[in-house]
Amino acid sequence: MIEKIKKVWKDPVWSAVIVFIITSIFSIRLCIILLILCVIFHFFFKKRNSRCGRISYIQDKALFKQIITKDLPESFIYDYLKNHDFGEPVSVDDLKALMDFEWIVDNPQYKFNNPRLEQIKSDLLSSIKSFKDYLLRNTTENEFGRLIISDFIRRDEEKFISYKKELHK
């Protein structure tokens, strides 16, 4: 049906006849008819694109669920990062989820279709990198594989407090 309409519309004689009949019968200006046709085609293509949007929404939702359950568990963020003092030695194994997340995110399968979610992911990644860099810059590893705060920070009370506040941001 659509092919027949396109074929008739592409023919210059028939399209002119159709336009003449419509404008003469209804006494409507041609621009209004074109506007109506544009609106109809806009809604047709918008409906078609919404189906693709639904698929990308489902894919983004599955990727987000995988990130917060397997790769960077929500329990790790709330239980460990929020409740940890960072004045005590930190085990490198405890921060393994953060370290691995940087490598996982570089995988092209971890790309969101929605640009807002992709921006949130990149913001999260930059926050993780700054956290990790700040932590590693101000700590040293002891013989047990734990990160301890450098002595020059521990001795100065103001630096020690600002160090802990910076990590809890």
C-alpha positions in Angstrom: 0.0 0.0 0.0 2.8 2.4 1.0 4.7 1.5 -2.2 1.7 2.4 -4.3 1.3 5.7 -2.6 5.0 6.5 -3.1 4.7 5.5 -6.8 1.7 7.8 -7.4 3.3 10.6 -5.4 6.6 10.4 -7.3 4.7 10.7 -10.6 4.6 14.5 -11.3 1.3 14.4 -13.1 -0.6 12.4 -10.5 0.9 14.3 -7.6 -0.1 17.6 -9.2 -3.7 16.3 -9.8 -4.0 15.1 -6.2 -2.8 18.4 -4.8 -5.1 20.3 -7.2 -8.1 18.2 -6.1 -7.4 18.6 -2.4 -6.9 22.3 -2.6 -9.9 23.0 -4.8 -12.3 20.8 -2.8 -11.4 21.9 0.6 -10.1 25.5 -0.2 -7.1 24.9 1.9 -3.8 26.4 1.2 -1.1 24.0 0.0 1.2 24.9 2.9 -1.4 23.6 5.4 -1.6 20.3 3.6 2.1 20.0 3.5 2.2 20.8 7.2 -0.3 18.1 7.9 1.6 15.6 5.8 4.8 16.5 7.6 3.2 16.0 11.0 1.8 12.6 10.0 5.2 11.4 8.7 6.9 12.8 11.8 4.7 10.8 14.1 5.1 7.7 11.9 8.9 7.9 12.1 8.9 8.8 15.8 6.9 5.7 16.6 9.3 3.6 14.6 12.3 5.1 16.4 10.6 4.6 19.8 10.8 0.8 19.2 14.6 1.1 18.7 14.7 3.3 21.8 12.9 0.6 23.8 15.5 -2.0 22.8 18.4 0.3 23.8 16.6 1.0 27.1 16.5 -2.7 27.8 20.2 -3.2 26.9 21.2 -0.2 29.1 19.1 -1.5 32.0 20.8 -4.9 31.8 24.3 -3.4 31.6 23.5 -1.1 34.6 22.2 -4.1 36.6 25.4 -6.1 35.7 27.6 -3.2 36.9 25.9 -2.7 40.2 25.5 -6.4 41.1 28.7 -8.0 39.7 31.3 -5.5 38.8 30.9 -2.8 41.3 28.5 -4.1 43.9 26.4 -1.6 45.7 27.1 -3.4 49.0 30.8 -2.7 48.4 30.2 1.0 48.0 27.9 1.4 51.0 29.4 -1.1 53.4 33.1 -0.5 52.7 33.7 2.9 51.3 31.1 4.8 53.3 31.8 3.1 56.6 35.6 2.7 56.4 37.6 5.2 58.4 40.7 5.3 56.1 42.7 6.1 59.2 43.4 2.4 59.6 45.4 0.3 57.1 43.5 -0.6 54.0 43.9 -4.0 52.3 44.7 -3.9 48.6 42.3 -6.8 48.1 39.4 -4.8 49.5 39.9 -2.2 46.8 40.2 -4.8 44.0 36.7 -4.1 42.8 37.6 -0.5 42.2 40.9 -1.4 40.5 39.2 -3.9 38.2 36.3 -1.6 37.3 38.8 0.7 35.5 39.8 -2.1 33.2 36.3 -3.5 32.7 34.9 -0.2 31.6 37.4 0.1 28.7 35.6 -3.0 27.2 33.3 -1.8 24.3 30.6 -4.1 25.6 30.3 -1.7 28.6 29.1 1.2 26.5 25.6 2.6 27.2 23.4 3.6 24.3 22.0 6.6 26.2 24.5 9.5 26.2 23.4 10.6 29.7 24.2 7.2 31.2 27.5 7.1 29.3 28.3 10.5 30.9 27.4 9.3 34.3 29.6 6.2 33.8 32.5 8.4 32.7 32.0 10.7 35.8 32.0 7.6 38.0 35.2 6.4 36.3 36.9 9.7 36.8 35.8 9.8 40.5 37.2 6.3 41.0 40.5 7.3 39.3 40.8 10.4 41.5 40.0 8.4 44.6 42.5 5.7 43.7 45.2 8.2 42.8 44.7 10.2 46.0 44.8 7.1 48.1 47.9 5.7 46.5 49.7 9.0 46.5 49.2 9.3 50.3 49.8 5.7 51.4 52.6 3.2 51.3 52.3 -0.6 51.3 53.6 -2.5 54.3 55.0 -6.0 54.4 51.5 -7.5 54.9 50.1 -6.0 51.7 48.1 -3.3 53.4 48.1 0.4 52.5 49.1 2.6 55.5 49.0 6.3 55.7 52.3 8.1 55.2 53.9 9.4 58.4 53.9 13.0 57.3 50.1 13.0 57.0 49.5 11.0 60.2 51.7 13.4 62.3 49.8 16.6 61.1 46.3 16.5 62.5 44.9 19.0 59.9 46.4 17.0 57.0 45.1 13.8 58.5 41.5 15.1 58.8 41.6 16.6 55.3 43.0 13.3 53.9 40.0 11.4 55.4 37.5 14.0 54.2 38.9 13.9 50.7 38.6 10.2 50.5 35.0 10.3 51.7 33.9 12.8 49.1 
